[in-house]
Amino acid sequence: MTVAARREATWAQAERIVRLSEAHEVLPRLMPDKKDLTGLRRFHEKSAAVYRRVADLDRGHHHEALYWADREDRLARGLDGH
């Protein structure tokens, strides 16, 4: 994915996500460079929050969204302290 493609998505847009499919489409475009460990940790923390909200809104995908929230939380914790 190019840098230009990543810029098409914003965290403001992510805050309006209500379906799991939207989360899977938008969140990857917000991921920072893998060398930016602090940015990656923040990305995973914010993504987890988006997935938790989606779990409440997209009830047909409640458990799957919770899985993704937990996964993002684990990834963020794995980056603590770099």
C-alpha positions in Angstrom: 0.0 0.0 0.0 1.3 3.4 -0.9 1.6 6.3 1.5 -0.9 8.2 -0.6 -3.5 5.3 -0.2 -2.9 5.4 3.6 -3.7 9.1 3.7 -7.2 8.5 2.3 -8.3 7.3 5.7 -8.3 9.3 8.9 -8.9 8.5 12.6 -12.0 10.8 12.3 -13.3 8.4 9.7 -12.5 5.4 11.9 -14.5 7.0 14.7 -17.6 6.8 12.5 -17.2 3.1 11.7 -20.3 1.0 12.6 -19.7 -2.3 10.8 -16.9 -4.8 11.1 -16.4 -4.7 7.3 -15.7 -1.0 7.5 -13.2 -1.5 10.3 -11.3 -4.1 8.2 -11.3 -1.7 5.3 -10.3 1.6 7.0 -8.0 0.5 9.9 -5.2 -1.1 7.8 -4.9 2.2 5.9 -4.1 3.9 9.2 -1.3 1.7 10.2 2.0 3.5 10.6 5.4 2.3 9.3 6.5 -0.8 11.1 9.6 1.0 12.3 7.5 3.4 14.3 7.0 1.3 17.4 5.3 4.0 19.4 3.0 4.8 16.5 2.2 1.1 16.1 1.3 0.7 19.8 -1.0 3.7 19.6 -2.5 2.3 16.3 -3.3 -1.0 18.0 -4.8 0.7 21.0 -7.0 2.9 18.9 -7.9 0.0 16.7 -8.9 -2.1 19.7 -11.3 0.7 20.8 -12.8 0.8 17.3 -13.4 -2.9 17.3 -15.0 -2.8 20.8 -17.4 -0.1 19.7 -18.2 -2.1 16.5 -19.0 -5.1 18.7 -21.8 -3.1 20.3 -23.1 -1.6 17.0 -22.7 -4.5 14.6 -24.5 -7.1 16.6 -24.3 -9.8 13.9 -20.5 -9.6 14.2 -20.3 -9.0 17.9 -18.1 -12.0 18.8 -15.8 -11.5 15.8 -15.3 -7.8 16.6 -14.5 -8.7 20.2 -11.9 -11.2 18.9 -10.3 -8.4 16.8 -10.4 -6.0 19.8 -8.6 -8.6 22.0 -6.1 -9.2 19.2 -5.3 -5.5 18.8 -5.0 -5.2 22.6 -2.5 -8.1 22.7 -0.5 -6.6 19.8 -0.3 -3.2 21.7 0.8 -4.9 24.9 3.5 -6.7 23.0 4.9 -3.4 21.9 5.0 -1.9 25.4 8.5 -0.9 26.2 9.4 -1.8 22.6 
